[in-house]
Amino acid sequence: MAVKPQKTEQRRARPAAPASEATASEPMAPYYLIEGGAPLHGEVALSGAKNAATKLMVASLLTEDQCVIRNAPLQLGDLMITESVVTALGAEVTRSEEHVAVIQTRKITHNAVPLELGRKNRLAVLTAGPLLHRTGEAIIPEPGGDRIGRRPINFHTDGLQQMGAILEARNGLYYFRTPSGLRGATIDLPFPSVMATETLIIAATLARGVTTIQNAAIEPEIIDLIKFLQKMGAIIEQRVDRKIVIEGVDRLHGAEHRVIADRSEAVSLAIAAYLTHGDVRVVGADQGVLLTFLNALYRVGLDFAVDDDGIRFFGGDKPIKPIALETDVHPGFMTDWQQPFTVLLTQAQGMSVIHETIYEDRFSYTHSLNTMGADTGLYSKCLGELNCRFRERNFNHSCVVRGPTPLRATELTMPDVRAGASYILAALCAQGTSQVRGIEHIERGYENLAIKLRDLGAHITRVPE
């Protein structure tokens, strides 16, 4: 029988109080003090990819057998939220080592994702498939997550309904049921959404018949999910023209898998090296998944060196050249790389243009960069060549950056994960000491980033430690 989650009042997050306003009953939220100008040197190892590990944890709900996920960034906020979600549904999760999670869901004990967990990020919708297969019902809260523009889940819900799910939405909850189980279908996504592709792949593995996802996303994290599911016994083929075909099976079994390295962390660390005129070798950086980023580095005149198990990023005194850049779905320039690269372009010799084609509202962080001395401007016109969903829709999704502009320290508050990374990068090369607040965002998306930067020579302190 479906379990209805308790409804709680949703409140706006209150900005962290400055140190002078903190009270004994309301302790000061942690923040970073970052003194700019210290060059980064040394070697640093990448953590497992957040956007892969979280999906593998959800996929483990498809079987009653034990699954082992290695190289999991278990200290991340999003991993902790995902662990809480699967545990609330009946999974037993143990940590056998620092980066190893052992998950076993002998029985689904609840088919409703708790409201307070489901609204912390967007991962709850991924559980719909496993819950429908194992209980016939699923209750999913409306998603939360970063404020980077509208990200409705209609691609997910439409696809699940094509597979036979019956949906009723009311009071901020999605009620799914499948009286006769999910069945295969041909689903044509209007846009190659990463998470919609993942939701439908997970759901299709145990559906009756064959499911074809057309215009699917093919990001490396999706391929990692497919590899894990294949180890569990799924039959999944990636075909040409963004087509993924899943032949449903009767049962999946347990599996072990090592999570791929985090490519967004690799980009942030690389740009930190260039901005500070340093020399950093990033262990685990994969040339194959970073091809587009590495090409962009060459275009702006920067050097790197690839070896068997990593990439060395080294700056110097060579001037950075301006560039015209557009984000795109994989294998294009990743939208999560846009913010760090924008900070880099504040130091380029001339005018650069960035055209964001994935999210309509992902440049709001540039206002804070301007307070540090950057010269950026936002435009609603498509300043690029790619076919863009936001053309003539009055979204400020193009950015012009004029450089070089020396950056100066200031007080910043992170609005989301990737903008938070850009603030840290800007503070690392700014003159003076910056206070960076809202660090719960960065600690949700990057594992021990402040510690890694400090080990490379950055002057970054978490207050209170």
Beta strands, then each sheet from edge to edge (+ up, - down):
strand 1: 31-35
strand 2: 41-45
strand 3: 66-70
strand 4: 92-97
strand 5: 100-104
strand 6: 137-141
strand 7: 166-170
strand 8: 173-177
strand 9: 186-188
strand 10: 210-214
strand 11: 235-239
strand 12: 243-247
strand 13: 256-258
strand 14: 279-283
strand 15: 303-307
strand 16: 310-314
strand 17: 324-326
strand 18: 350-355
strand 19: 375-379
strand 20: 398-403
strand 21: 411-413
strand 22: 433-437
strand 23: 459-463
sheet 1: 21+ 22+ 1- 23+
sheet 2: 2+ 14+ 16- 15+
sheet 3: 4+ 5- 3+ 13+
sheet 4: 6+ 8- 7+
sheet 5: 9+ 10+ 12- 11+
sheet 6: 17+ 18+ 20- 19+
end
